[in-house]
């Protein structure tokens, strides 16, 4: 596979532990460094997908709304509630940025498997929030069944929706340098 895939995949995979463990220890810098590196790499014109900026905008707005809703509904409290208490913290927003930058790259497989994205989002998101709570980055303050239901259902809808959005007419276009590499093979 292409070098871009592996760099994107590697940085995306370490973004969750960097952000979550960093928040649990009160350190914002690990997530900022990892996701910042992913953003610098992926948004460089030679690596950027035509929809990357669109996905960044959608994910940041959606993430801010969704993770702020968990706080406002009394379901989840986050460690390092910066910049404002009652709003999704910056380290959660970094995770949304990382997701946005992986949708058209290392996670593009899911564009053709929306049902799988829904299944994994519905099952995996409560586990991810639970793991984050066990590390100390978040606390489930609402009843367990409500947190599982809210996060599971929302991610079962949101995740395939994001991949569906990534399937627009430009979704399979590669940046010019990658098109040249593909033709050379």
N, C-alpha and C positions, 0 to 999 in steps of 0.2 A: 504494500500500500504506500501511498504517497507520504512524504515527510510531513506535510501540513496536517494530515490526518493524525499522525502519531503525536505531534507536538500539541495539537488541539486536545486530543484525547487525554494525554498525560496531564496537562495543565488543568483541564476540566476535572479530572479525577481527584487531583490533590487540592482543588479549591474548597471542597466541602470540609475536609479535615482542617485545612488552614483557617477557614473562617470560623467554624464551629469550635474547634479546640482553642483557637485564639480568643474567641469571645468568652469561653469558659474560664480562661486564665486572665481575662481582662486585657488582652493584647489585641489591638486592631491591626497591627502591622503585618502579621503573617497572611491574612486574607487579602489585604491590600496589595502586598507584594505579588502573590500568586495570581490573583485575578487581574492585577495591573499588567503582569507579564502576558497573560492570555489576551488581554485587550490590545496591548501594543503589538503582539504578534498577529492576531487575527484581523485587526482593523488596518493593518498596513495594506496599501493598495495592491500589492502583489498577492496577498493572501485572502483578501476580503471577498466575500460573496455579495452579489448585488442586493440581497435582502438583509445583510447583517445590521445595518443601522436601523432599519425598520423593526427588526426583532429586538434590538436593544431598547428602542422607545416603547414598544408594546410590553416587553417584559418588565421594564422599570416601573411603568405606570400600573400594570397588573399586580406586580409584586408588592408595590407600596400599598395598593388598595387591599389586597388579600391578607398580607401579614399584619397590616394595621387593623383589619377587621378582627383577627384572632385576639388582639390585645383589647380592642374596644368591646368585644363580646364577652370578655372575661374568660377566655379559653386558655390562652398562653401568655406568659410573661417572658421577656427575653433578657438575657444578661447584656451588659453594655448597652443600655437603651439610649444610645447617642444617635442623632443630635438632640432629639426631644423624647421625653417619656410619653408613652401613649401612641407612638408612631413606630412603624417598622424600623429597626436599627440599621445602621449603614452596613454592617456585616451581612445581614440578610439580603440587603439590596445588592451586595457584591455577588452573592450566590445567584440571584436573578440575572445579573449581568453575565456571569459565567454560563448559565443555561442559554441565554440569548445567543452567545457566541459559539455554542456547540450545536445548536439546532441545524444549521446548514452545513455542518462539517462532520464531526465525529459521531453525531447522533442522527444524521440524515436518513439512516436506515428506517427510522420510525415514520418517515413521511409516507411510506407505502404500507405501513402496518399501524394505522390509527387505533385499531382495536387493541393491539398490544400496548401501545402508549397509554391508552385508557386503563387497561388492566394493571400495568406496572405503576402508573401514577396513583391509582386508587389503593393499591396494596402497599406500595413503597413509600408514599409520603407519610402515612402515620408512623411507619417504622423509622423514617428519617427524623421526624420530629421527636419521636421517643428516644432515639439514640442521642440526639442533641440534648434532650433533657437529662439523660443519664450522665452525659459528660459535664453538665452544669451550664450549658449555654442557654437553656430555656427551662421553664417550669410549667407543667400542665396544671393550671389552676382551676380549670373547669372539670366537670365530671369526665372520666376517661372515655366513656362511650360517646360523649358529645365531641370531644377533640378528635377521636378516631373517625367519627361520621363526617364531621365538618371538613377535616383535612383530606380524608379519602375521597369523598364525593367531589370536592372542589378540584382536586388534582386529577381525578378521573375525567373531568370536563376540560380543565385548563390545558393539560399537557397535549392531548390530541388536537385541541384547538390551535395550539401554537404550531404543531407540525403541519396541520392543515393550512395554516397561514403561510408556512414555508414552502408549500407546494404551488405557489402562484406560477405564472408563466415563466418567471425568471429563476425558479427554484433549482433547475438543473444546469444553469449556466455556471461556468467556471470563470474565475478571473483570467484575463488575457494571458498571463504567463503560464497558467496551468493548462489552458487550451493548447498552447504551443507545445508543452511537455507531452500532453496526451497525443497530439498529432505526430510527434517524433517517435512515439512507441509504435 
